[in-house]
Amino acid sequence: MGRIEINFRCKVRKLKTLCNFALMEFSSKLLENAVYEMSQLPGIGRRTALRLVLHLMKQPPEQSERLSAALTAVREQIRFCTNCFNISDVELCEICSNPKRDESLICVVEDIRDVMAIENTGQFLGHYHVLGGKISPIEGVGPQDLNITALIEKAKQGKIGEMIFALSPTMEGDTTNFYIYKQLQGLEVKTSTIARGIAVGDELEYADEVTLGRSILNRIPFENSLKTS
C-alpha cells in the first residue's frame, strides 16, 4: 500500500512539473528541453533552471563543453571503493589506502555525503563503510539492498575492533543501526554511536563541523542508546 501511495505522489509531482512547463512559453524547443532536464536536479525549480541555462548560453562554448565532459566522465568512469564503497577513481579510495588510518575502526554511514561531512571535522582517523542508504520498509528498501553483508563479513573475519554507527538519528537510521547490531551478536566487536549532539530527525550532512566532530569524539556504547530510546 505504501509503495502505491509513493508512486502516486511521484506521478502527481511529475504531472505538476509538466503542467508548469506547459505554462512557460519557449521560443525554442532546444531551450525548453535543456531547461526541463536541468529542473530535474534536486532543489532546482524551473525558473532557476532557466537562469542556469541562459547563463551557460552566454558563456564561451568551451565552458559548456568542459561541464558536459566532466559530467560524462563522472557518470562513466567513477568507481566505488571495493573495501568501503566510497566513491573513488581507483580500486581503493584514498582513505582506505592511507596507511596512517586505523583500519580496525569503522564508521558506518549512509552515503558519500556523510563521509565528506565527517572528514571535514578532522576528528576521525579510521575507515568508513558506506551502506548506500537506510532500511526503510515504506520505500521498499531492505537489508539486502544495502552494503550490510560485506560489513558483517569484515566483522566475522576479525578485521573490526570498533564499529561506530553514524547514521542520521531518524527512525530509519535507528532501525538500520539496530539491525546491524543484532547481526554482530556473538562477535567480538565493540559498537558505539555518535553522541546526540545531532538533533533527532536531522540529516548528518547538514550538521555543523564542530557539533559533528564532538559527536564522534564523545560517542557512547550503542547499548546505552538502546536504554535511552
N, C-alpha and C positions, 0 to 999 in steps of 0.2 A: 504493500500500500504506500509506504514511504517513497519507494522508487517511482511509482506512478505520479505522486504529487510533485516530486523533484523534476521529472520530465515535463510535466505540465507547466511548472513555473518557467523552465528553460524555454519552452515553446512560446509562452506569453512574452518573456523578455525579448526573444528574437523577433516576435511579431511587432512589438513596440518599436524596436530598433528599425525594422524595415519601414514602419509607418512614419517614423521621424525622418528617415531619409527621403521618403516619398514627398514630405512637406518641403524639403530643401530643393531648390531649383539649381541644377547644374547645367552649365553651357557645354560641358564636355563629359562624355561617358567615361573617358580615361580618368579624369579628375574624380568623378563620382566613385569609381571603383577603388581608387587609391585612398580616398577618404573613408570609405566603408571598411576596407581592410585595416587601416590604421585605428579605426574606432573599436576594433575587436580586441585591442590590447587592454589589460586591466587598468582602470582609472582614467581611460581616455574616452571622453564623450565626443559626439560628432562635431561640435564647434571647435574643440581643441584639436581634433584630428584634422579639420580643415585648415587651421592655422599652421599646424606642423607641415602639412603637405605643401601649402603655399610658400612656407619658409624654405623648404627644400627646393622648390621650383626657382626661387630667387638666387640660390647659391650656385657656385660653379658646378658643372656636371661631375667633376672629379669627386666632390664631397658625397653626392648621392651614390656614385659608383663604389666609393670606399665603404659607405654604410651598407650597401647591398652585399658587397664581398664579405664584410665582417659577419653579417647575419647568416650568410650562406655557409661560411666556414664554421661558425658555432653550431649550426644545425647538422652539418655533415661530418665534421672532424672531431668534435668534442667527445671525450670518453668519460667513463665512470671508473674511479679507482677500484681495483679488484679486491682491495683489502677493506676499505671503509665506505665505498660507494659515493664518495665526494666527487665533484666534477674535476677532471684532470685532462691534461694534454697527452699524458703518457700512462703506462700501466699502473704505476703507483704515484699517488699525488705527492706534492712537496712535503706535506705534513707526515705522511706515513714513511717516506724515505729519509726523513731527517733523523739521524742517529741521536740527537740531543733530546728527542721527545720520548716520554715514558710509554712504551707500547703496552704495558700491563694496566694502565689507567685509561679506561674507555669512557668517553662522554657520548651518551646516546641522544641523538637529536632527530627532529622530524625531517628537515631538508637542509639544503646547502646554505640557505639564508641564515639559519641558526648557527652554522659553522662560522660564517663570516662575522656574525654578531658577537659570538664568544671570542673569536680570535682578536677582535678589535679591543677587547678588555685587556689583553696581555697577561691574564691571570691563569691561563690553563696551558699546561705543557705536556699533556698526554695526547692520545689519539682520539679519533671520533668514530662513530658508527652512524651513518645516515640511513634511517628507516625508509624514507621515501613517502612518509605520510603517517597517519594515526588510525587506529582501529575505529571505525565508525559504521556501525550496522545500518544506520539510516541512509548512508550514502553507498552502502554495498561494499565497504572496504573491510576485509577480514585480515587476520594474521597472515594468511597465505599470500596476500597481495603486497606485503611489506618485506623488508630485508631482515626478518627476525630469525629465520633458520640459520643464516650464516653467523649471526651474533651468538646464538646458543651453541653453535658448533665450536666457536672460538673458546667459549667458556668451558666446554667439555674437554677441550684439548689442554686446559690449564694455562691458557695464554692471558687470562684476565685476572688481575688481583682485585681491582675495584671497578665497579660499573656505576657511573653517575647518570641518573635519569634527568635529562634536561629538556623534557618536552614541555610545551606550554601548559600552564595549570588550568586546563579546561577539562570537561567531562571526558572527552575523547582521549586527551593526553593522560589523565589519571587511569583510564581503562587500559590503555596501552602499557603504561608503567606496571600495572598490577599483573597483566598477562605475562609480561617478560619475567617479572619477579617470581611468579609461580613456576615458570619453566626452568628457573635456576635452582629450585628447591633440591637439596641434596648435593649441590656443587659448592666448592669452597671459593665462593666469590662474594666479596663484600659489596653490598648495594647501598647507594645513597641517593639523595635527591637534592636539587638546588633549594636553598632556603627560600621561604615565601616572601622575599623582598619583591618578587614579581607578583603583582596583583592577580588574584584568581580570575580566570577568564581572559587574561591578556595574552597576546601572542609574543613569543620570546624575541622575535626580531625587532619589535618596537620598544623594548626596554632600553633605558639609557645605559651606557657602558659602565658607569660606576655601580649602579644598582645590580646589574647583571654580574659584574666581577665579584662583588661582595656576596652575591647569592651562591656563586660557585665556591668561593673560599670558605663560606660558612655553611656548607652543605651538611645535611643531617642524615642519619641512617634511615633507609627507606621504611623500616619497620615503625619508626616513630611517626612518620607521616600517616601511616595507616591508623594509628591510635587517635590522631587528632582530626582525621577526616570524618 
